[in-house]
Amino acid sequence: MWLCGQSDAPSSLCILFMHFVNPTCNENGINNYCLVCYRYSLLVDPQGQANRWIRTMEKIHDLHIIKFSDRNYMKVIESAIELGKPVLLENVGEEFEAPLEPLLKKQIYHQGDKSYISLGETVLEYSDQFRFYLTSKLRNPHFLPEIFNIVTVVNFALTLEGLEDQLLGIVVAKERPDLEDKRQTLIVQSAANKKALKEVEDSILVTLSQTKGNILEDESAIEVLDSSKILAQDITRKESSAKETAVKIEAFRHSYRPIAHHSSVLYYCITDLPNVDPMYQYSLGWFIHLYIISIEGSNKSKQVERRLDFLRDAFTYNLYSNVCRSLFEKHKLLFSFILCTNIMISAGKLDKDEFMFFLTGGVHLQNDIPNPDPSWVAEKTWDEICHLDSLPSFSGFLDNFISSVNLWQQYYDSPDIENAVLPHPWNKCLSAFQELIIVRVFRPDKLIMCITKFIEKEMGPKFVNPPAFDITKSYDDSNCLCPLIFILSPGADPMAALMIFAKKMGYSGNFQYISLGQGQGPIAQALIEQAQREGQWVCLQNCHLAVSWLPTLENIWENMDTINTNINFRLWLTSYPSDKFPSSILQFGVKMTNEPPTGLKQNLLRSYLSDPVQEPEFFYGCQGKERTFTRLLYALCFFHAAVQERRKFGSVGWNIPYGFNESDFHISVKQLQMFVNEQQYVPFEAITYLVGECNYGGRVTDDWDRRALNTILADFINEEVITDDSYAFSTAGKQYGLPTQYEYRHYVQYIKELPTVPTPEVFGLHMNAGITRDLQYTKQFLDSVLFVHGEGIASQGEARKSEASLREMIEDILCRLPVTFDIEMVMEKFPVSYAESMNTVLVQEMERFNELLNTMHSDMKTLLKAIKGLVIMSPALEAISSSLVVGKVPTSWSKVSYPSLKPLASYMTDFLERIKFLEVWAIQGKPHCFWLSGFFFTQAFLTGAMQNYARKYTIPIDHLKFNFKILSVDSVECSPEDGVYVNGLFLDGAQWDRNVSCLCESLPKVLWDVMPVIWIIPTDKSLLKVGSRYVCPLYKTSERHGILSTTGHSTNYVLPILMNTRELPSHWIKRGVALLCQLDD
């Protein structure tokens, strides 16, 4: 601190001091440390380096460490001000607490020889020895201008170059500790020599200034000058020798720079993982510790190049395996891909613009080039093909595609797309990643499979086969101060495995656990304190349910040290992902995931190899009714697996992905055994109610999901399961039936013979549901990569020219946006009328669209000003800019918009079509057929149609319901006598046969069907007969679930539509058939 309190540049002693505090500190870090010294500083410190420096430097001065969450933090500051003690305020957010303002502004006044400061109503004597530091862990904070006025904001975030220097110092110190010691010695000598030389220069100046008369006649002055000259020459020789030695050392260090650079790139593969899941946090200290372990454990070689290869392979895989331990299954391939692409980008093997195209499909708003073959080329695919042609490596691709469209169709139809040969000349001129781009454009449903092969080819098969869960390895990596954290997922409960492990390690008698919740915090604290003293294990379950107590837990953990903690103590924590979980515990803890097995076969095996099914007392617990119980038990196990597997298919499987787990299954099978034992005849209705409405149904919050659950359950709990030897749960094959024998081993063997990858039909879904699942997974995968480092790539790659392209995009949007509707003029033409409710609907729709239009106009104009430097680029404007760059709809628009999952280009096209629909209505009058998808608030239009009918025939509106007639045409020339014609709907999960006017199965690869005109007819409830028609829900988007708005309507669900069918309605219920107002693209 005092070394930096000079007005000139940092002295050699300051540099020397900094190297003692942090030997691997680079020049940027030294400058940062010196900046801290001039006034109170706010240190942006996501890696905690500045925090450690302050703690180390001020430890001897009785440093006080506080947080805003501490109740007495102001008392601590007041005491430190008077006593002259240093204070470190940690975890500062983007705003300061008001009581700190006088202190940060240094509103100090003097009375006599003493200084005072007023904090609120308290007047304190201000000690000149008081020092105040503020640190923030935020990685990308947005501070207000007022904060910059009162503190010095210093960015301590680690740069790639800074980390590379640190890692280089570490690897050289491990490889050649003698050279690293010599380097540190040279630094000390160099600083001492510079200091001595400065003293010599000062003594010469003093001598010259004090000498009177002719200096040649002053013998003492001559002696001083001679001795100074000799000393200066000696220092210069030492410096020259030191520089020569330093050059040799630096040459050796430089030979290890490739591994340091490679490893620093890997660090930035994990820094933004919290954008995917808040639990994926890792500290720099953890990373460096793993780096050191890898250096020490890798293969040795005297050849530097071979040694570098060993180090690179060892550390890359160690990082992969350790991070994978804490990732959910769906994110493990994602992390492999992030590793692979980051390494390729740093090595110059991957073009950043191509990578951005791969993630976004290109950002474009309008495409006027006609589609050469709309029969198989979707509009989204065609837009991406046109944009792909702008990349240098794909120049001429558009012309080639148009001239060879038939060859490209053969490629598109190939069943084995990962091995399909591209049409000439692209089969010879593209790299492996560029071929991935082609797959992304034409067959995104197969992209994940191709990514897996790509990673395997680039990095090796071990990077697509993550290590299995190993609690012993996690325990070995921990210590008494390192918590072990289970990240929970639906259906997973690690407590059984943990209790078995505790017994294995001899801690079954010293293992305490408690489930957190209201009022459990003090009990948990007492357990931890006791276990700390006595060396026991403590497990705190469900930490996400005690968010308010988590800061206390963090404080307890931070106060642990080797003095107050027994070496055998272990703190185990379980929690679902939560952004409230303390970052410090996550970063320094050992994180683990242990998800339930995926796949029908694995799920069934788990049920049969776990309690209570594996217990002979339970399995054979229905004497005389073995056939009945064992067959129904197998059916219930199959049902349990099926309802979980349907989650993989997104909204086609369940509108909301429910967390069905083992507890639902256990209570259901125990109730089944009870009913079979206690009743003469199996009470199917009671079992169905308990399982479908209570045990599993108790988790279901959506009425349409409850309908699906009970429909599926009916296939598993019925008389035929017991009586029919050939009964099967699915039409996909006889293997999905039941074994003919009733022994436990026969069921286990039967399960092991099931196909590993069942078709979607096993779960009641159409084969196309597999494509829907794969497309959804691809979208989530690419979005996640974009969250992790896509925007960073954008800011470096596309965003190099981003300002110009962003301005062009904004100007294009502003040019295409129409002016707002003139509400007064429309109200004059369409006044409020008792007989015509549609006038009110039109005006209300225009008002809603005006609000959205005003937001879009305002955002684009303000952002344009910010780019020109006329206004401040606020966090909100940055968010809008980031969304536009990657082709997403800005959040500020979505807040005032109708529901939509479309990307920016499709959203703009859809938005302008909606505006045009209302404009035509306002000019030409009420349309004969309404575009139902074009309404902002669809329920208001339907209420208006119902209201018109009720007023026309003077019937209470609550006595009416809608009936439906689906026509065979796409347009009509006149309005119906009663009700309304609507169009613009899409059928998801089935096809509409216009020849016979009924539902039929979808064609292969055709995921949706355009519906013809539908006549919506208000009908008296007493006269409406559903009959054998399928009650089909209509949703605004494919997400299929929303929330209740203030009007009492869902933000997504619209109404049920009755559709003719030759199949039983249960067939389409299991298929997940629904109508949509709009598609995602």
N, C-alpha and C positions, 0 to 999 in steps of 0.2 A: 504494500500500500504506500508506504512512505518512499519506497524507491521510485515510484511513478509520479510522485508529487513535484515534478519539475516542469518548467515551462517549455523546455526543449524536447527533442526527440528522445525515445527511450534509451537510456544509457546501457552500456555493456553490463553493468551490474544488474539492471532490470532484466535483461535477457538471461543473464546467468541465474538470477533468482527464479525466473519462470521455468527454466529448464530443470531446476531442482524440484519445483512443484509438479510440473508435468514434463518429463523428459522428452516426450514425443511431440510437444507443442510446435506448430509451424508458425510462420511469420504472421499469418492472418490472426491466429490465436493470440500471439503476443500483442499485436495492435489492439485487439479487443480487451485484453486484460489491462492495458494502459488507459484505455478510454474510461474504464470503470472508475478511475481515481478522481475525476474532476468534479462530479456532482452525483447526486443520487441517481443510480442507474437501474433500469429495468432490463434484465438479461433474458432474451428469448433463448431458452436452453432445453430443447426437447430431449437431448441425450444426457443431460445432467452433468456435463463437464464443468460448467461454471459453478454449479452448486457444490461439487466436490472441491473445486479450487478454493472457494470461499470458506468452506468448512475446514479445510486443511490450514489455510492461511490464518484464520481467526480463532482457531481452536484454543490457542494459548491465551487468548484475550477474553475467554469466557463468553463465546458466541451464544446468543439466544436465537433459537429457531422457532418460527411461528407460521401459522396459516390463517387465512380469513375465517376458516371454519372454527378456530379456537375461540372459545367464549371470552377469554381474558387477553386477547392479543393486544388490545390498546393499553392494558395495565403493564404488560411486558415492555412495550415501546416506551411508555412514560418513565418506567424505572430505569431503562437503559439510557434514555436521554439525560437523566440526572446523574447517573453513575458513570457515564462515558463508556458504555459497553456496546459492542457491535450487535446488530440485529439482522437476521436473514428472514425475509418474508417469502415463503415458497408458494408455488401453485397459484400464482396470480392469474386472473382471467383477463378479459378484454376491457373490463371497467374496474376502477378503484373504489374503495369505500370512502364515503364523504369525510369521516374524521381524519383521514390521512392528508387531506389537501393542504392545511397550513404547514405541515412538516415537509411535504414534497416541494412546496413553493419556497421553503426556507424563510418563512415569515418570522425572522428572528429580530429582536430589538435589544438595545443595550441600555443598561442603567448602571452608571458607574463603570466599574471594571468587570461587570458580569453580564452574561447574555441570557435572555429569556425567550420562551416561545409559548404561545397560547394554543392549547388543543381543546377546542370546545370551551368549557367554563374553567378548565384547569390551566393554571399558569405554572410552567416548569422552568427551573434553571437549566440552561442548555450547556452541556459540556462539549468542549471542542474535540474531545476524544471519541464522541459518538459517531458511529458509522452505520449506514443503513443500506442494505442490498435487497433487491426484489428480483425474483426469478419466476419465469413462466415456462410450463412444459408444452404450451400450445405450439404446434408445428407451423401453423400459418395464421398467426393472429391478425386481426384487423383492429388496430387501435385508433381511437378518435384523435383528431389533431390536438385537442387540449392536453392529451397525455404526452405528446411529443414536446409540448411547451414547458412541462414541469419536470420531466426526467429525461435522461439520456437513454434511448432505446438501443441496446447493443445486441446484434444478432450473433449468438454463439452456436447457432445450428451448424452442425458439422458439414463441411463441403466435401465433395469427392476427393479433391486434392489434399485437404487436411487429413481425412481419414487414411488416404493412401500413404501419407508421410508417417502417420502413427503406426500403421501396420508394417511399413517397411522397417521402422526402428525396432519393432518387436521381433520380426523374423530374423533380422541381422543379429540382434542380441541373442537369439536362440541358436542361430547357426554358428556365429563367430562372436562369442561374448567378449573375447579379448579385444576385438576391433571396436566393439561398441563401447567398452570401457575406455579405450584409448580416445575414441571420439569425444566422450564426455569429458575426459581429462583435457583434451585440446580446447574444448569450449571454455573450461575454467581458466586455463592458461591464457587463452586469447583475451578473455575479459580482464584478467590481471595485467597482462601486457599493455592493453589499451589504457587501463587506469594509470599504470606507471608512466606511460608515454605522455598522458595528459598532465600528470604531476610535473614531469620534466619540462614540458612546454610552459606550465604555469610558473615554475621556478626561474626559467629564463626570462619571462616577461617581468617578473618581480625584480630580478637583478638589473635588467635594462632600465626599468623605471626608477630604481633607487640610485643608480650610478650617476655621479656628478662630474662634469668635465669630460676629459678624453677617456673613453672606456679602456683604451690600450694601456693606459698608465695605471689602471686599477687592477692590482694583482689578484685580489680576492675575486673580483668579477671574472677575470680571465680563468681562474681555477674552476669557478662554478660552471662557466661555459664549456671548458674542456671536459670536465667530468660529465656534464649533461650530454655532450656530444658522444662520449664513449658509451654512456648508458643508452642513449637513443640508438646508436649503431647496434649495440648488443640486443636491444629489444627488437629492432628491425630484422636482425639475423634470425632470432627466435621465431618471429612471425613468419618469415620466409620459409623456415624449416617446417613450421607447423602447417603452413599452407600446402607444402609439398606432400606432407603426410596426409593431410585432409583430402587432397586430390586422390591419393591412392585408396584411402578408405572409401571415398565417395564412389570411385570406380567399382569397388567390390559391392557396395550397397546398390549401385545401379543395376548390377546383374540380377538382383533379387526384386527389382521393381515390378516385373511382370506379375508375380504372384500377389504383390501388394495391391496393384491396380485391379487384378481379377477379384480379389477378396473384397475390395472396397465397392466394386460394382455389385457384388452379392449382398452387401449390407443394405443397399437401396432396393433390393428385392423384397425386404421384409418391413421397411419403415412405413409403407403405406398400406400394409395388410389390414390395419384397423378400419380402413374404409370399407372392407368386405365384411368384417365382423369385429365388434369392439373388443373381443377377448384376445385377438391376435396381436399382442403387444410384446415386444422384446427389447431389452435394454442394450445399450452399447457395451456395457460391462459383460453381459452374457455373451454377446457376439465375440468379443475379444477373448474371453475365457475359452470359448469353443475353438477359436483360431489357434490359441496356444496349445490346446490339447491336440489339435490336428497336426501341428508342427512336430510335437513331441512323439506322436504315435504313427506318423507316416513312414513309409519306406525310405531308407537312406541311400545316398549315392554320391560319389565323389565328382561325378559329372554334373555341372550346374543345371544343364538343360533337363536331364533326367530327374534330378532332384526337384526342379520346378514342376515337372509333370506330376510327380508323386504328391507334392504339396497341393497342387491344383485339384487333383482327383480326390484326395483325402478330405480336404476342407469342403469342397462342393458337396460331396455325398454326406459328410457329417452334418452340414447345415440342413440339407434336404431331409435327412432322417430325423433330426431333432425337431425341426419345424413341423414336419408331417405328424409327429406324435401329438401335436396340439391342434391339428386341423380336422375339420369334419371331412368325411369321405368325398363329398362333392367338391371340396376345395383343394384336394391333394393334386389332382391333375392340373388345376389352375396354377398352383405354385410351381409345379415342374415347368409349365409353359412360360411363366414369368421368368424363372431362372434361365431357361433356354434362350428366350428372346433378348433378355437384358445382356447376356453374355455375347450373343451374336451382334447386337447393336454396338456394344463397346469395342468389338473386334472389327467393326466395319463390314460385317457379312450381311447385314440387314438394313435396307433403306427405310428411313423413318417415315417417309411419305407413304410407302407401300404398307408399312405397319399400321399407320393411321387408317388407310383405306380398309385394311383387313378388319379393323375394329369397328369402323363406322359404316362401311359400304360407300364412302364418299359423301360429301355434304353438297347437296344441290337442291334448288327450290323448284326448278321447272325444266321439263325436257320436251322439246318440240319435235324431236326426231320420231317418225312413226315406227311402231313395233312391227317387225317383219313377219311374225307368226304368233299372234295372241293365243292360239289354241294351246300352246304349251309354255310360252315365255310370259311369265307373270310381269305385271307392270313394274314391280319392285326390282325384279331381275333385270328387266330391260334398262331401267334407270341406272343400275349399277354397271351394266355392260357399257353404256354410253360414257359414264364417268371414268371407268377403268381405262378407256382409251387415252385419257389425258396423262397417265403415268408413262414416263419414258420407256420403261421395259415392256410396256404393252401397246406401244405406238402401232397403229394399224389394226388393232384387235377388232374394232367396230366393223370396219370394211370386210375383214376376213369372216367375221361372224355372219354378216348379212349374206355374203356370197356362199357360205358353207353351212347354212342354217340346218340343213338335213343331217349333216355329220355331227353337228353339235347336239341335235335332238337324240341321236344314237348314244352320244356320251351321257346325256341327261337321263336316258332310260336305262343305262347300264345298271344291273343289279349289284355289281361289285365295283362301286365307284372308286374305291381307294386303289384299285389295280387297273382301272380303265385307262386306255391310251387316249391322249388328247389329239384332236385333229391337227394335221400339218399346218404350219411349221411349229406350233406351240409345244409339240411333244418333244422337241429337241432343244429349245432355246430358253426354257424356264428353269429356275432353281426350285428346290424342294419347297421353300416357303411361297414362292410365286404360284406353284401348283396348288398350295393351300388356298390362295386367294381365289383361284378358279373354282375350287370346291365350294368356297364360301358364297360365291355368286350363284352357282347353278344348283348345288345340292347342300344347302346349309344343314339339313337334317343328318347328313353323314360327316359333318365337320369334326365332331368330337373324336370319332373313330380315326379320322385322318390325322388329327393333331397328335393322338397317341402314337401313331406310327412315326410321325415327324420327330417327336421328342426321342423316341426309341432309336431312331437313326442318328440324330445329332448328338445325343448324350449317353445312350446306352439303355438297355432294358431295365436296369435297376432303378431308373428314375421314373418309371411308370408302374413299378411294383413296390409301393410303400411298405415299410416294415410293419409287422403285426404288433398289436398292442402288447406291451410288456411292462407290467407294473413294477417288476423287480428292477429293470433298467432305470425307470423313472426314480425309484427310491434311491438307487445308487448315485444318481446325479444330484440328489438333494443333500441338505444338511439341516442342523437344528434351527438355522435362521432362514431357511428357504422353504416357503410353503409349497405344498403339492396341490394343484388345482384340477379338479375334474370339470370339464366343460360339458354340460349335459345337453342331450338332444331328446326329442320325443321318443318314448319307449325305452330309454336307457336308464338303468339304475345301477351305479357302480358299487353300492354298499355291500352287496353279497360278495363280490370279488375282493373288496377291501377287507372285509372281516376274515375271509379265508387267508388273505395275505398276512394280516395281523397275527392270526393263529400260527401261521408258518414261521413268522419271525419271532414268536414267543411273546407277543404283546396282547394276546387275547384278554388277559386280566388287567392290562394297563391301557386299555383302549376305550375312550369315552366319546360319545357322539350325541349331537343334539340338532334338531331341525329348527332353524331360525324362523322367526315370525314375531308377532306382536308380543312384547314383554320378555322375549327370550334372550335379549342382548346381555343384561347383567349376569344371567346364569352362564352364558357362553364365556363371558370374560372371566368369571371365577374358575371355570374349567380350564381355560388356557393358562391362567396364572398358576394353578395347582400343578398342571402338567409341565409347565416350564421348570418348576422347582424340582419335581420328582422324576423327570425324564419320561413322561407318558406320551401317548398319542391322543390327539383330539381331532375329531372331524365335525366341522360345522356344515350341515346340509342346507341346501336351498338358500344360499346367500342372497340371491336376487329378490327374495321375499322380505329382506330386512335392509332396504336401501338406506333408510335413515340412520342405521347403526353402522354402516360400512365405514364412515370416517373414523369412528371409534376403533374399529378393527384395524384400520390402517395405522392409527396412532399407537395401538398396542404392538403391532408388528415392528414399527419403526423404532420403538424403545427397547426392542430385544437386542441383546448382545451376548457375547460368549461368557460374560461375567454372571448375568442374571438368568441364563438359559442353560439347562442341562443338555449335554451333547447328544443324548438319546431322544430328546423332544422332537416331535414332528407335528406340524399343523396341516391337516388335510381340509380342503374346502371343496364344496360342490356348488355349481351355479349354472343356470341357463345364461346364455349371452345377455349382457346388460351393459349399457354405456355408463352406468353409475358405479360399476365395480372399480375399486381403486387401481389406478394405472401403475403405481409403484409396486403393488403386490403382483400384478400381472407380469410386469417387466422382469422382476427378479425371481418369480416363482417357476416351478416346473409344471407346465400345463399338459393335460392329457385329455383325449376324447376316447370314449369306448361306446361306439354306436351299436344298436342292435343289428343283427345280420339282415342284409337285403336280399331279396329274391324269395320266391315261393318255397323252394326246397329248403333253403337255409332257415327260413322262418319256421317251417313245420318241424324241422329237426330240432331247432332250439326249444320248441314247445315240448317235444317228446323227450328231450334229454335234460330237462329242467324240472324242478319241483313245481307243482305236485304230481304231474303226469308220470314222471319216471318212478315214483314211489309205488312198489307193488301193492301196498295197503290201499292206495287210492285207485290205481288202475284196475285192480281186481276187487274193488270195494262194493260191487253190486252183484252179490251172489244170486245165481239163477237168472240174471238179466244181463249176462256178459255181452251178448250180441247187441242188445239195445243200447247199453251204455257206451261200449267201445266204438260203435259206429257213429253215434251222436257226438261222442268226444272228438273223434277224428273230424267230423263235419265242423264242429266248433273251432278246432285248430285251423282248419282250412279257411273258415270264415275270418278268423283273426288275421291270418296271413294276407288274405285277399283285400280286406279293407285297408291294410297298411300299404300294400303294393299299389293300390289305386291312387295313392298320393303322388306317385311318380308321374302320373299322366296329367297333372295340373288340374285345371278347372273342369276338364271332361270327367276326371275321376271323382273329385270333390270340389265344390265351390270354395270351401275353406279347408286347408290342410290340417286335419285334426290330429292331435297327439295321442292316438289310441296306444295304450301301453300294456305291460304285463299285468298290472293290477286289474284292468278291465277283464282280461282273460281269466285270471285266477278266480275272481269272484264268480264269473259265469260258469266255469267248469265245476266249481264246488256246489253251486246252486243246481246245476244239471244232475250231479250225483245225488243230491238230496231229493229232488223230485222223482228221479227214477227209483230210488230206494223206497220212498214213502208213499208213492201213488201206484195203484194197480195198473192204470193206463198212463202213458206219458202225457202230461198236460202241455201240449205244444203251444197253446195260446199263452199260458203263463210264462213259459220259457221265452217265447218270442217277445213278450212284453218286457220282461226283466232285462233281457239282453239288448233288445232293440230300442227300448225307451229309457231304461235306467242305466245299465252298466256302460254300454257303448253310446247309446243315444243321449245319455246325460252330458256328453261332451259336445253334442251336435247342436249348433245354434241356428242353422239355416233350415227352413222347412223343406226345401227341395232336397237337401242332403239327407234329412230324416226320411223322406219318402224313398230315396235311393237305398239307404241303409236297411230299411225294413223289407224292401223288395229283394235285395241281395240275400238277406237273412232267410227269407222264405225258401230259397233254394237249398238251404243247409239244415233247417229245422222243420222237418215234415215227416209224415208217415213212411213215404217211399224210401227214405234214407235207411230205415230199418228193414223194410219188407222186400225191397227190390234189389236183388244181387247185382244187376247190371246198371244200377243207378249211377249217374255221373253228374258232377257239379258243373260241367261245362260241355259244350258241343265240340270242343277242340280235340277230344280224343278220349278213349276208354281209360287211359292211364290216369285221368283225373276223376276216377270213381273211387271205390273203397275196396280194401283187400277182402278176400273171402274168408280168411281166418281171423281169429280174435286175439291171438297172443300178442303181447307187447312187441316181441322181436319181429313179428310179421309186419306190424305197422311201420316200425323203423326201417326195415328192409324195403318195404313198399315205397316209403318216402325217398330213400336213397336212389331209387330207380326212376324218379321223376325227372323230366327234362330240366337242365340247369337254367335255361332261358325260356320261360313259357311265353306263348304269344299273348297279345292283349285280349284275345277272345276268352282266355281262361278266366279273366276278371269281368267278363260280360261286355267288353268293349270291342269296337271294330278294329280291324288291322290298321286302319289309318291313324288310330290313336297312338300307335307307336311312332309315327312320323310327327304327330303333334307334340308328343313327349320329347323327341329328339330336337325339334325346332325350339321348344321352350328351353331345353337345357343349353342349346347353342346360344340363344339370346342371353340367358343368365350368365353364361361363361364369358361372352364377349363384353357384356356390361361390367362384369367383375374385373376383367383385365383393364378396362377403361378406367374404373375406379382406382385401381392400384397405380398404374403409371401411364395410362393413355393420355390424360390431360397434360402430364409432364412432357410426354413425347410431342403432344400437339404444340405445347409452348416452345418446343425446340425445333420441331420439324415444320409442320404446316404453319405454325404460328411465327416462323421466321418471316414469312410473308403474310402473317395472319392479320396484321393491322390493315393492310390494303384489301385483302380478301374479305375481312370482317366489315370494313366500310362499304365494300361493294354489296355484300349480302344485306346489310342494314338498309342501304339505299334502294335495293331491289324490293325488300319487304315494304318499305314506306311507299314505294311507287305502286305496289299492287294493292295496298290497303285502301279500301274505299272510305269516303267520309261517313260520319255517323248518320243514322236515320233521323229524319225530321219528324219527331214524335207528334208535334202539334198538328202538322199537315196530315199525317196518317189518321189521327184521331178525328179530324174534321171529315175525312172521307169514310172512315169506319168508326162511327160513334158507338158508344155503349148501347146495346140493344137487348131487350128482353128476349126477343125471338132468335137472335144470332149471337151466341157466345163466342164464336170464332173471331169476332172483331176484337174482343178483349184479349183473346189468346195472341192475336197478331201484335197488338200494341205491347203486351208484356214480353213477348219474345224479342221485339226490337229493343226494348229497354235493356234486356239482359245482354244482347249482342252489343249494344252501345257501350256498356260498361267494359266489356272485353276489348272492343275497338279502342276505347280511350286509353286503356292500360297498354295496349300494344303500341299505339302512337306515341304515348308518353315515354315508354321504355326505350323505343328505338331512337327517338329524338335526343333523349338525355344521354344515351350511350354514345351516340354520334358526337355529341358535344364533348363527352369525356375522352373519346379517342383523339379529338382535336386539341384537347388540353384546356377547354373552356370551363369545365367543371371537374370536381374531384371524382376519381374512379372509386366509388364506394364499394363495400363488399357486395351489396345487392347488384350493382352494375357488373362487377366481376363475375358473379354467378350467372347473370344473363349472358355475358360474353362467352363464358366457358361452355354454356349449353349450346349457343349458336355454332361455336367452332366444331363441336362434335355432332351437330345435327339433331339436337334434342330440344323439345319444347321447354322454354324457361319456366321455372317454378312460379314466378310471379304471374304468368299467364294462366297456368293450370289452376291457381287459386280462384280465379274468377271465370274459368272456362267450364264448358260442358265436359263430361268424362270422355277421355280419349287416350288411347295407348299408342297413337301413331307417332312416327318420327316427324321432325320439323317439316320436311318437304311435303309429306302426305297430309300433315295437319293443316298446312297453309292451303293446299288445294281443297281439302274438305271444308275448311272454314269459309273460303270464298264461294264455294258452291252453296253453302247454307245461307250466306248473305244474299246470293243471287235468287235463291228460292223465295226469300221474304220480299225482295224487291219486285219480283214478278207478281207475287200475290198482291202487293200494294198497288201495282200499276194496272194489272189485268183483272183483279178481283179474286175471290175465293177459288182455288183450283178444284178441278173435278176429282183429282187423285192427289192425296197429300203424301209428301215425302216424309215418312214417319221418322226416319233417321236424322232429318235435318232440324228437328226441334231441339231447343236448348233444354226445355223442361217438358218432356213428353207427356207426363201425367196430366199437365194442365190442358193439353190438347184433347186427351181422351175424356177428361172431365167435361170439357166443353161439348164434345160430341154427345155424351150422355145427357148433359143438361139440355141441349137443343131438343132431343127426343122427349125428355120428361116434360118440358114446357109445352111442346107441341101437342102431346096427348094428355097433359095434366095428370101425370103419374108421379108419385113420390120417387125421387131419384134413388133412394135407398132400397126400392123394390126392383131395381133394374140390375142386370148383369149383361156382359157382352157375349153374343154368339158370333160365330165366324164362318165365312164361306170363302174358300180359296179358289179364285178364278184361274183360268188357264192362259191369261193374256198378261202382257207387261204394261199396258196402258189402256185407258178408257177415254171415251169421248164425251161422257156426260156424268153428272153426279147421281148417286142413288136417291131414291125417294126418302129413305130413312137410313141413318147411320152414315159412315164415311168409307171411301176407298183409300187404302194406303199401300205404299210400295217401299222398296229400298231395304228390305230385310234379307238376312242371310241365314241359311240353315246349317248349323254346325253339328256334325256327327251322323248325318244321314243325308238322303237325297229326296227331292220331291218329284214324284213321277207325274208329269202333267197329263199323260194320256189317261191314267185311271184315277188321278187326283187323290193320291195317298202317299204315305211315307214308304221309302224303300231304302235298301242298303246303298251306301256311298260307293262310287267307283274307286278303284285303286288310285292312290296319290291325289285324289280330288277331295280336299279337306272340307269344302263348304259348297253350298249351292245357292244360287240367287233365286229368291222366292218371287212368284208372280204377284199380281195385285190381290190384296186380301180385303174382303168386304167385312167391316166391323159393324155388327148390327146390335143395337141395344135391345134387350129382350127381358120380358118379365121373368123374375127368378123362378116362379112356379111353373113356367112353361119351358124353361131351358133344360134340355136333356143332354148330358155328356155322352151317355151310351158307351160304345167301345172306342171312342176317340181318345187319342193321346193328349193329355194336358201338358202342353209344351211351354215352359217359361221363356219369356222374352227379356233379354238383357241389353243394356246400352253398349257394353264392351265385352270382350272375351274373358275378362277377369272374373265376371259372373258373381261378384260379391261387392257390396258397398256398405254404407252406413246409413242409419236413419237421419234424414235431414230435419230441419225445423218445421217443415210442412207435414211431417209424418210419413213421407215417402222415402223409399230407398234411393240412394244416389246411383244405383245401377239397375236393379230389377224394375221392370215396367209392369207387365201383366201376363197372365197365362193365356195362351191361344190354343184352341181345340183343333186338332189335326186328324184327318182320317187315316186309318192304318189297317192293314190286313193281319199284321202280327199283333200279339197281345201288347197292351201298353207297357207291361213290365219289361219287354224286350228293349224298348226305346229308353226306358228309365235307366236300365243298366248300361245302355250305350252312352248315356249322358247327353242325349239329344236336346238342343236348345236353339232358339232363334236369337240372332244378334242384330243390333241396329247398325253396327259398323265393324269392319275388320281392323286388324292391327297395323296393316301396311297401307 
